[in-house]
Amino acid sequence: MMKAIGKTQKNYPSIKFHLYSGNAQYVEEQLDQGIFDLGIVTDPVDLSKYDYLKLPTLDTWGVLMKKDSELAKLDTISPKDLLDKPMIISNQEMVKNGISGWLGGNQRALNVVTTYNLFYNAMLMCEENVGYVLTLKNLHNESDESSICFKPLHPPLTLRSHIVWKKYKVFPKAIEIFLEILNEEIKKKQ
């Protein structure tokens, strides 16, 4: 999607973008109230009231942790690895339901010490050893200097992102141009 924004800006410099971060509930509220024209949401999500484009990339669920933590020695994280650990998880119900399925319907067995609606706060809590963060790989850029690392879940749990808008929405020309460019970029990756 960022490539499509860049291409739009290059070819149509008068088109401006305003990006906001938030969880799926926030994005859906803003779309429903007509405040946002477009939003990005990730599975699991109810798409019944939106038109959407499936973005071509998948993201992987995993656990963010301190590099010196007990689980950092593992290549992947299984449900049993998390049962006695302090967990930081998203406060979105649909995310909780997806994780619950991965846990075999046993989400209550997790020791959830904190919930979050923005990943940045969860990352800061992880850095302060508050707990292990259930999150998506693409939200965290791992570097050698960082005190935290990401380990994927096993069995793997992946999800797809969608760009969504209200059904029957009539767009200004700028958004039509952007969606056309985005569609071209998506087709290149298929």
C-alpha positions in Angstrom: 0.0 0.0 0.0 2.8 2.4 0.8 4.2 1.9 -2.7 0.8 2.9 -4.1 0.8 6.1 -1.9 4.3 6.9 -3.2 3.3 6.4 -6.8 0.2 8.5 -6.4 2.2 11.3 -4.8 4.8 11.2 -7.6 2.2 11.2 -10.4 -0.4 13.5 -8.7 1.5 15.8 -6.3 -1.6 17.7 -5.4 -3.2 14.6 -3.8 -2.5 14.6 -0.1 -2.8 11.7 2.4 -3.6 11.8 6.1 -2.7 8.6 7.9 -4.0 7.7 11.4 -3.2 4.7 13.5 -5.7 2.8 15.5 -7.3 -0.6 16.1 -10.0 -2.1 13.9 -12.8 -0.9 16.1 -11.5 2.7 15.8 -11.1 2.4 12.0 -14.6 1.0 11.6 -16.1 3.8 13.8 -14.4 6.5 11.7 -15.5 4.8 8.4 -19.1 4.4 9.6 -19.2 8.1 10.7 -17.8 9.2 7.3 -14.7 10.7 8.9 -12.3 8.3 7.1 -12.7 7.5 3.4 -10.5 4.3 3.6 -9.2 2.1 6.3 -6.9 -0.8 6.7 -8.1 -3.7 8.9 -6.7 -7.2 9.5 -8.4 -10.6 9.8 -10.4 -11.6 11.6 -12.8 -8.8 10.7 -16.4 -8.6 9.7 -16.3 -7.2 6.1 -20.1 -7.5 5.5 -20.8 -3.7 5.6 -17.7 -2.7 3.6 -16.4 -2.9 0.1 -12.7 -3.9 0.2 -9.6 -4.9 -1.6 -7.5 -7.8 -0.2 -3.9 -6.7 0.2 -1.5 -9.3 -1.1 0.7 -9.8 1.9 0.2 -12.1 4.9 1.4 -11.3 8.4 2.4 -13.7 11.0 1.3 -13.8 14.7 4.0 -14.3 17.3 5.4 -13.1 20.6 7.5 -10.1 21.3 9.9 -10.6 24.2 13.1 -9.4 25.8 16.2 -11.0 24.1 17.3 -12.3 27.5 14.0 -13.9 28.4 13.4 -17.6 28.8 11.4 -18.0 25.6 13.9 -16.1 23.5 16.0 -19.3 23.2 13.1 -21.0 21.3 12.7 -20.8 17.5 8.9 -20.9 17.7 6.3 -20.4 20.5 3.6 -23.0 21.2 0.5 -22.6 23.3 2.0 -24.5 26.2 5.0 -22.1 26.2 2.7 -19.2 27.1 0.4 -20.6 29.8 2.4 -19.4 32.9 3.8 -16.2 31.3 2.6 -12.7 31.9 0.9 -11.7 28.6 0.2 -8.4 26.9 -2.6 -8.8 24.3 -4.7 -6.7 22.0 -8.0 -5.6 23.5 -9.9 -6.2 20.2 -12.5 -9.0 20.7 -12.0 -10.4 17.2 -8.2 -10.7 17.8 -8.9 -12.4 21.2 -11.2 -14.8 19.4 -8.5 -15.7 16.8 -5.9 -16.2 19.5 -8.4 -18.3 21.6 -8.8 -20.6 18.6 -5.0 -21.0 18.3 -4.9 -21.8 22.0 -7.5 -24.5 21.5 -10.3 -22.4 23.0 -8.4 -21.9 26.2 -7.7 -18.2 26.3 -8.6 -18.0 30.0 -5.5 -20.1 30.7 -3.4 -17.1 29.7 -2.1 -14.8 32.4 -3.1 -11.6 30.8 -1.6 -8.7 32.8 -2.3 -5.9 30.3 -4.2 -5.2 27.2 -3.4 -2.6 24.5 -5.0 -0.9 21.6 -1.9 0.5 20.1 1.2 -1.6 19.5 3.7 1.1 20.5 2.5 1.0 24.1 2.8 -2.8 24.2 6.3 -2.6 22.9 7.3 -0.2 25.6 5.8 -2.5 28.2 7.8 -5.4 26.8 11.0 -3.4 27.0 10.2 -2.8 30.7 9.7 -6.5 31.3 6.0 -6.2 32.0 5.3 -9.3 29.9 5.3 -11.1 26.6 3.4 -9.4 23.7 1.1 -11.3 21.3 1.5 -9.3 18.1 2.1 -9.3 14.4 5.6 -9.6 12.9 5.2 -6.6 10.6 4.5 -4.3 13.4 8.0 -4.7 14.8 11.3 -3.9 13.0 13.9 -6.0 14.8 17.4 -4.6 15.0 20.6 -5.8 16.7 20.5 -2.7 19.0 16.9 -3.6 20.2 16.5 -5.3 23.5 13.5 -7.2 22.2 12.9 -9.9 19.6 10.0 -11.6 17.8 9.3 -15.4 17.8 6.6 -16.8 15.5 3.8 -19.0 16.8 3.7 -22.7 16.1 1.4 -23.9 14.7 1.6 -20.8 12.5 -1.2 -18.3 12.7 -1.3 -15.8 9.8 -3.7 -13.1 8.7 -4.4 -10.9 5.8 -5.0 -7.1 5.6 -7.8 -5.4 3.7 -8.3 -1.8 2.6 -12.0 -1.1 3.3 -14.6 1.6 2.7 -18.3 2.0 3.3 -20.5 0.3 0.7 -22.0 2.5 -1.9 -19.5 5.3 -1.1 -19.1 7.9 -3.8 -15.4 8.9 -3.8 -13.7 12.1 -4.8 -11.5 11.8 -7.9 -8.3 11.7 -5.7 -9.4 8.5 -4.0 -10.5 6.9 -7.3 -7.0 7.6 -8.6 -5.4 6.1 -5.5 -7.5 3.0 -5.6 -6.7 2.5 -9.3 -3.0 2.7 -8.6 -3.4 0.4 -5.5 -5.2 -2.2 -7.7 -2.4 -2.1 -10.2 0.2 -2.7 -7.4 -1.9 -5.6 -6.0 -2.1 -7.2 -9.5 1.7 -7.0 -9.8 2.1 -9.1 -6.6 -0.4 -11.8 -7.7 
